[in-house]
């Protein structure tokens, strides 16, 4: 066979040896040609540097994990964090109770039957008072004036450290500058719009369903009070037989007098207890 014919025959023979193909591929270079240094018009090639392909990669300092310092006390750090958390919660609670909302237990019969005060085996109602309108008014340098008929909580203007009833809940009846009277079991409010007086109770909301059965008369005959410009006139929802100490003063009954606007805590917005009697005011 001629040499040329043998070459042609070898090229025409197909191969199925995949491994043989990979063996024929060129190997990666084992030398890295360093850059040339040019000086003037002459070029000088640097000697190639040889790299060992089997040499493992080294980690950089930024990738190296830093071991924990055994001299530090992690429990002290956790204790400080817990202390900060407790302080933040405490401050948050104080701010909320001062400027946002506050809860009160109703004690006594003065707001029956609308609110139960723990009499005759009944549980004490617990209510939420909205402080936001009062807070915003104070920020604006003004006293907050409630709407007629609202149930509010205020600080007892006659309270001292020996008394338990520092805060009291009543219903607003007379507004600043108005005159309030009680005669023949009927309460009337006099103002610029009602020169002859009017009975505000039919327009009040959130009374208990049996209010008219309990309050057949408004006690306090002889009451005749003109409300100051910085005060309001309040009455308890239990309006018969002197059950409620409020702004009425007729028949020699004990009276709180009118309530200064500055002593108002805020309006009652929600009864949260008992759970089956939840109510929005």
Helices and strands as residue ranges (DSSP letters): H 3-12, H 18-24, E 31-32, E 37-39, E 42-44, E 49-50, G 61-63, H 74-99, E 101-105, E 126-130, H 132-139, E 151-155, E 167-174, E 179-183, E 186-190, G 201-203, H 211-214, E 223-226, E 231-235, G 250-252, E 259-260, G 261-263, E 264-273, G 275-277, E 279-280
